[in-house]
Amino acid sequence: MIFAATVEFSWTAMLVSFSGYLLTLLLLRWVLLTRKESPTATVAWAMTIVLVPIIGGLLFLFFGVNRVDRRSELKEQSARSLRDQLEAHPEHQAGEYGEPAELVSTLMRLGERTGHCPPIRGNHVQILSDTNQTLGLIEQAIHQAEHSIHLEYYMWKQDRTGRRVRDLLIERARENIQVRFLYDALGSVFPNGKFLGPMRAAGIEVATAMPGATLREQWSINLRNHRKIVIVDGKVGFTGGMNIGDEYLGLTQERGFWRDTHLRVTGPVVHELQRVFAEDWFFATGRALTDPEKYPVIEMDGHVIAQVLDGGPTGTNNPLRTVLFAAINEAREQVLIASGYFIPPKPFVRAMETASLRGVRVALIVPGGSTYPWTMWAGRSYYETLLTAGVEIYEYQRGAFHAKTFTIDGCWSHVGSTNLDNRSLYLNFEAGISIHSREIAEKLEQDFENDIRDSKRIELETWNARSDWHVMGENVCRMFSPIL
């Protein structure tokens, strides 16, 4: 019996070993045939599959397989279908950019050619650096709505703040205001009908962006809608980095003060924010928001040239990734970057390094602590390269740092939901607004310098004195940077 059990065990072990070997060969073939965009990631996945056959194979199936193309292709098809139904407004498109015309025209033209939005003139843009002020203005706009409110959020918490804003939306819906609410299924988790039920009962249309409820959808769980957009009556828009919840107002003890940047915009560019929402809504529900009421005639409300950039894992020319990369390369005086998460793709590391070496001031503010320490450690693995090139790096100390801004040469800025990390630049659906205005750039520069005063500067000599354990931890976390 012992011999029989031993033979049976041997056959079982051989079968498992053979299955693992076969799975390894099949997955290696898949890796080598499909992963063309990053040799480093290809090697990393190949080593993971070979060294840890079963577990590595499962990790690759969940995180390494490029399901982006098919899922995002469907979204792009729906967006094209909707854009064909929307009326263009060439009378608002900017022709002259003022000074410095070369830098701004290059970035604006690049955004138009890779995206779907031309630069729009005649807008008023307000920088919002205080989250309580931001939510106050959003609630004020909701109170004043006359016919429609559209909201799109990555995170909406079921706490006191989340319930307060929800109840305000319910109140307006009962007053015959059309309210539509689009949320990301992973960022905003509503496990039962207690939170959303009253919204639906009041007539609010609720939809899920990038759901993950079914097994098929869970294979695409890596693709998230990270946008934060509010449009009221098609005339007032908000976008930026702030979600809805107590912690984003600095009301939670564990997170403390919350630093974020948001925009309030009026003028013709709001049509483009409405377009982004309408495309996402069409993809989620199949219902087109093309009636003229959603796109009212908007008079010019200021002097700012603005351009909506919405990016996602569609095609090779992500407008956000392309324009932000070009902005660093085109800079002649200074590059100021604030990023709530920092795991920069290699081309961006090289761009910052090169800009600094040619005499451009490159300064970066990132969180000094993180809810996800592995992301912070992965980001820190790039510090030595950047510091050696002369890049200024500051870690924010006052509280949570979540702002996402770029300011170039005191004349061009970008504010939105995009972090300087792989997830924002390659996987998430993001949105923001690029702005040509010295006044706006000056305000963002002032905010940046204020944040520096609440930050600790990282010095190369001190950084190089850290322990080998820290270096090892950083490099281990860096190995997983494509999926963090």
N, C-alpha and C positions, 0 to 999 in steps of 0.2 A: 504493500500500500504506500509505503514511503517512497518507493521507486516510482510508482505510478503518479503520485502527487508531484514528485520532482520533475518527471517528464512533462506533466500537464503544465506546471509552472514554467518550465523551460520554453514550451511551445507558446505560452501566453506572452512571456517576455520577448521571445523572438518576434511574435506578431506585433507587439507594441513597438519594438525597436524598428521593425520594417516599416510600420505605418508612419512612425516619426521620420524615418529616413525618406520615405516617399513624399510626405508632406513638405519636408525641407526642400527637396528637389523641385517640387511643383511651385512652392512659394518663391524660391530663389529665381526660377524662370520668370515668374510674375513680376518680381522686383526689377529684374534686369530689363524686361520688356516695357514696363509701364512707367517707371520712375526716371524720367529724363531731365527733370528740372534742377536737381541738386545732386551732384556726385557724392557729396559728403553724407547727405541723408540716405542715399542708396547704399553706400558702404555700411553706414550705421545699422540700417535695417537688415542687410545681408548678414552682418556679424551677429546681430541679435537672434536671427532665425537659426543660424548654424550653432551658436553656443548654447542657446536655450530653446531647443526645437519646438516643444509643445507650447510653452508659455510665450516664447518669442513669436511663434506663428499666430497665436490668438491676438497678441498685441498688434501685430501687423494688420490682421484682418479688421480690427476695430479702428485703428488710428492711421495705418500706413497706406491703405488702399485708396486710390484717388477716385472716390465717388463724387468728388466735387464737380467734375466735368459734366456728368449727366444731370445731376440735380440743378446745378447752376445754369446749364443749357436750357432746361425747362423754364427757369425763372427769366432768363434773358429773352426767350421766345415770347413769354407772356408780356414782358416789358415792351418789346418791339410792337406787339399787337396793340397795346394800349397807346403807345406814343403815336402810332399812325392815326389814332382817333382824336388826338389832342391838337388844338390849334396853336400854331407858333405865333410869337409876337415880335417880329423883327424890328419893330420901331423902338423897342427897349434895349436892343443889343448895343453894346459899347463898341465904338469905332476907335476913338482916340483915348489914350490911357494917361496922358500927362507924363511927368517925369518920375522915375527914370523909365522911359518908354520901353527900352530894350528888355530889361529884366521882366517887367510886368507883362508885356505883350507875349514874351516867350512862354511864361507860365500859364497865362490865360488861354493862349492859342493851343497849348499842349492839353490843357484841361478840356477844351472844346472838342479837339480831335479824338481824344481817347474816351471822352465821356459823351454826354448827351445835352450838356447845358452850355450855351454861350455865356460870356460875361455880360451881366445885366447892369445898366446904369440907373441912377435915380432912386437909390435905396437909403434908408436910415438903419444903422446898425448900432445896437447898444451892447457893450461888453458887460457881462454880469459875473462878478467875481465872488459874490456872497450868495451862498445857496439859499438862505432864508429870503433874500430879496428876489432871487430867481423864482422860487415857488410862489412867492407873493404876487409877482407879476403874471405868472401862469394862471393862478387862481383868479386874479382880476380880469384877465382876458376871458376866462371861462364864464365868469359872472356877466360879462358884457356881450357875450355871443348873441347873435341875432338869428342865425339859421343853422350853423354847423360847427362841430368840434371834432377834430381828428387827432388821435393820440397813438403813438407808436413807441413802445418802450422795451428795453432789454430786461430791466429789473423793476418790478413794482411790488413792494413789500406789503404783507397783510398786517401791518402794524397801525398805530394811531394815525400817522401821517397818510399812509396808503388808504385807510378807511375814510379819512376826512376828505381827501380829493375824490375818492370814489363816490361818496355821498353827495358831493357837490355836482358831480356829473349826473347822478341819478336825479337830483333836483332839477337840473336844466333839461334833462330828457323829458321829465314830466311836464315841462313848460313848452313842449313841442320843438325843442332844439334837437337836430339830428346829431347823435353822438356815435362815433365809431372808435373802437378800442382794439388795437392790434398789439399782441405781446409775444415775446419769445418763450417757447415752452420750457426751455432749460433755465433761463435766467429768472423767470417768474413762475413759480410753482404754485398752482392752485389745486390741491389734492382733492377737494370736494366742491360742492356747489355753493357753499356758504358765502364766499366772497363774490363770485361772478353771478350767482343766481339773482340777487336783487338788481344787478345791472341789466340783465336780460329781461327781467320782469318789467323794468321801467321802459323798455323799448330800445336800449342801447345795443348796437350790433357789436358782437365780440368775436374776434377771430385770432387764431394762433399762427404766428410766423415760425417757419421751420420746426414743425412739430416732431415729437419723438415718441409718440404713443405706441405705434405699431412696431413690430420687429423690423420690417423693411425700413421704416423711418429711422430706427435706432442705428442702423448702419451709417446714416448721415449725421449722427449726433454731433460730429465735429464742426458742422456748419451752423453758425448761430447768427441771428439778426441782432446786432449790437447797437442799433440806431436808437436815438432818443429824439423824437420829433413831436411837436404840437403845432397844429394849424387851426386857427379860429376864423371862421367866415371866409376863408381863402385870402385873408388880408393881413393877418398877424401870424408870425411864425416864431418858433423857438427850437433851437437845437444846440447840442454841445455834449458835455460829459456827464451831466447829472441825471441820476435815476430818481425814483419816487420811494421815499421811506424815511423813517426816523434817523437812521445813521447818516443820511446825506444832508441832514440839517444839524448834525453835531449833537444829537439828542441821546446817543447811547454811550454808556460809560466805557465800554470796551474799545470803541473806535475814537471817541472824543471829537475834537475839532475836525471838520471836513472841508478841505480846500478843493474847489472845482471851478471850472469856467464854462459859461453858457452864453448863448446869444439870443437877443430879441431882435427880430427884423421886421420891417415894414417896407412896402414898395414892391415893384414888379418881380423881384427875385422870389417872393413868397410863392408865386406860381410854380417855381421849380421845386420847392420843398413839397408842395402839394402833389406834384408829379411823382416824386419819390414815394410818398405815402400811397398814392393811387396805384403805382406799379406793385408795391408790396401787398396791398390789399387785393389787387386783381390776382396775384399769384396765390394768395392764401384762400380766396373765396371764389374766384372765377367771375366776380362781379366788377364791371368797369365803372369807374367814377369819372364820367366824361361830360356830364351835363354842365351847361354854361354857368350855373349857379355856383359850382365849385371853383370856377376860375373867373371871378368878377373882373371887370375893367379896373385896373389899379393905377392911379395917378402917381407920378414920381413924388417921392416923399423925402428926398435927400440928395446928396451928391456922391454917395459911395458906389463904386463899381464892385459888384459881388457876383460870385459864381458858385453854384452848388456843385459839389463833387460827391458822388455816391459810388462806392466801390464794393466789390465782392469777388469771389473766386470764379469770375466769368472771363474766359479768354486769357490772353497774355498781357493785355494792356489795361490793367486795373488803373482807373484815372487817379485815385488817391495815391497809390503806390508810385505811379509814374511821376506825378506832379511834385510830390513831397521829395522824392529822390532828386528830381531836376532842380528843385529850389535850393537844396544844399549845394549842388554843383554849380549853380549860377550865382551864388552869393559872392559879393565882392567886399563886404564890410563885416557883417556879423550874422550869425545864425543862433537864434535862441529857441530851444526846444524844451517843452514841458511834457512829460509823459507819465501817466499813472502806472503803467507797466512798461518795463524796459528789458526786452530781449531782442536786440536789433538784428535783422537779417544781415548777412555778411556784406552785401553791396552798400548798405547804409553805414556800416562801420567804416568801410573804406572811403565812402564819400565824406564823412565827418573828419576822418583822419587826414584826407587829402586837402580839404578846405582849410583846416587848421594849419597844415604845413605850408600852404601858400599865403598865409598871413591873415586869414579871416578869423575873427573871434568866434569860436564855437563854444557855446555854453549849454549845459544840460541840467535840468532839475528832475529828480526822480524820487520816489518815496524812500524815506529812511527806515521804514518798517513795512511789512506787508501781511495781509491776511494769509497769503500763500508764500511762505518763506522760500520754497523751492524756486519760485519765479524770481525773487530778489537775488538769490544766490546765482542763478543762471545768468542774470543780467550783470552781476558784479564780475563775472569771468571775463567781460570785455573791457573792464576799467583800465587795466594796465596798458593795453594797446592804445586806447584813446588818450589816456593821461600822458603817455610817452610822446604823442604827437602834439600835445599842448592843449587838448580839449579840457575845458573847465567842467567838472562834475560836482554837483551839489546834491546831498541827500536831505530831504525835507524832514524837520524835526518837530514841528508844532503839533502835528496830528496826521490824519490820513491825507495823502496827496493823490488827487484823481484827475487833475487838469490835463488837457490834451491840446496843446497849442504849438504853432510854428510862427516865428516872426523873422523875416528876412530883410536886411538892409534898411530897416525903418520905413518900409513902404508897402510890403506885401505880408499878409498874415493868413493863417488858417486856424479855424477853431471848429472842433467837431468831436466825434466819438472815437477817433482813431488813435491808438497807442503806437509807440514805436516798438512793435513786437511782431513776431511771425503770425500770430493769430489774427491781429487786426489787418495786417497787410496782405495776408494770403488766404485766410479762411473765413473770416467774418464778413457779414454785410455791414458796411459802415457808411456814415454820411457826415458831411461838414460843409462849411462855407469858406471859400477863399475870398479875401477882401483886399482891394487896392485902395488904401487910405493911409496917409501919414498920421492922421489923427488917431485912427484905430490902432495902428502899429505902436504909436507912442504910449497909448493906454496899456497895451499888452506888455510893452517894455517896462513901464512903471510897475505893473503887477509882478513881472518877473524879478525885478530888483527887490521888491518887497519880499517876495518868496525867498530870495537868496539870504536875506537877513534872518529868516526863520530856518535856515538850512546850515548844514555842516559841509564845508568844502573838503573834498577828498584830495589829498596831496600824494604825489607819486612816491616820495620817499617813505612816507608812513604806510602807504598801501603795500609797498613791496616788502615791508617788515612783518606782514601778517603770517600766521603759522602755516605750515604745510598742510595741516588738516583743513584749514579754510580753503586753500587752493584746491585740494582734492575734492572737497564738497562742492565748490563752484563748478569744477570741470565735470563732475558726475551729473549735476543738474543741467549743465549746458548740453550734455548728450541728448537730453529730452526736449531741447528748445523747440524743435519743429512742432511739438504738440502741446507745449505749455501755454 
